[in-house]
């Protein structure tokens, strides 16, 4: 079972649709949406902290002592959060307002990463870490890193 479109000008309609699709493809060709800790938009300190948390590190911790931390791959684990939010943003995608639609996708990606940051899907902090930090909230010291998750629509490199 299927549907048919009959029209004396069916070829003309298909031609117009193809031209519109081609214009849309040209508009987005070479454009990318990135999210996370974006150079030039996120602070260098937050980029450094994000890297240390994602991959783990050994060294000074919050200026309060020396520690060896386990990796807490919040970026890698953000994929399902990001996919869910981007899927919803894509449903609202508008060729008429391409820039806003791309910005909305970037915001959806940012929210997915933030959601991963505050999830509890990480190894618990050691008692010594809790004593140094003064609390047991994983991946949060001051909230600066969370506040520096950004997105950007830009020409693909």
N, C-alpha and C positions, 0 to 999 in steps of 0.2 A: 504494500500500500504506500502511496506517496502523494505528492502534490504537484500540480502542473500549473505553470503560468502561461496563459495564452494571451497573446496580444499581437496585433498587426505590427506594433512598434516594439516588440520584445527584444529585438536585436539592439535597438536604440537604447532601451532601458538597461540592458546588460552592458552596453558600451559606457553609459553614464556611470553605472555602479563600478565598473572596472577603473574608469578614470579617477573616481573618488578614492578608491582603494589605493591606486598608484600614488595619488597626492599625499594620502595619509602615510604610506610607506616611506615616501621621500622625506616627509616631515620628521619622522622618528628615526630614520636611518642615521647611524652615527651618534645617537644620543643614548646616554645611559643614566640610570638612577642608582646612586650609591647611598648606603646608609651605614652608620656605625660611628667610628671615631675618624672624622674626615679632616685631613690636613688643611689648615687654614680656617676651619670652622670650629673644631674642637680644640680645647687647650692642649698644649704639648704635654703638660703634666697628666691630664686625663688619658691621653694616648699612651703614655708610658705606663700608667697604672693599669689600663685595660690590657696591655700586652703582658705585664707581669702577672696579672690575675688569670688571663687566658691560658698561659703556658707554665705558670708557677715560677718561683724565683728563690734565690737564697741571698739574703742581704739585709740591709736596714729596713725596719718595718715601722712606718709612720713616725720616724724620728724617735721611737721609744725603745729600740732594741734591735737585735739581730734575729732573723728567723728564716726558716726554710719552709716555703709554702707549697702546697700541692696545686697542680693545675686545676682551675675552675673554668672550663671552656664555655663560658656563657655565650660567646658569639657562635661557636659551633652548635650549641644546643638551642640557639634561637630560631633555627630553621622552621620547625613546625609552627611556632608563634608567628613568624614573618609570613609564611605561606598562607596561613589562615586569614590574616589581615589583608595581605595583598590580593588574595582571591576576591575578597569583598570589595576592595578598591577598584579592581579591574571590572567588576560588574557595573560600576558607575562611570567607567571610562567614556569620555566624550571627545570625539574628533573635532568638535566645534571649539572646545576649550582645551586644547592639547596641553598647554603649559600647566594649567590647574590640575588636569588629570594626572600628569606626571608628578607634580608636587604632592598630590594626594597619595600616590603610590609610595613616594619617599617617606611621607609621614606614617603610612601604615608599616613600612619596614622599621622605622625608628621605634614605633610603639611595640612592635614584636621583640626588638632587642631589649627595650626597657623591661618588658614583661619577663624575658629570660633572666635579666639581671636580678630581679626580685623574687624569682622562683626559689623553691627550697630543694632543688634537685642537685645539690652539691654535697660533698663530704663535709660533715660538721667541723666546726673550728675546734682546734685543740684547746684544752683548758689554759695553757700558757698564752695562747693567742688572745683568748677572751680577757685574761688579766691585763695584757698589754693594751688591747683596744678599749677595754672598759665596757664592752657589750658583745653580744654573740650574733650580731647581724652579719651574715655572710655577704661579701662584696661591697659592703658599705662602711665607709669611715665617716666622711663628711657629706656625702651625697653629690659631690662635685662630678664624679665620673658619670653617674646617672644623668645629671643635668647637661652633660656634654655629648650625649648621643645626638648625632645630627644626620641630615640627609641633604643630597644635592643632586640636581639635574644638570648634566654637563655633557659636553662633546666627549664621545668615547675616545680613549687614548689608544 
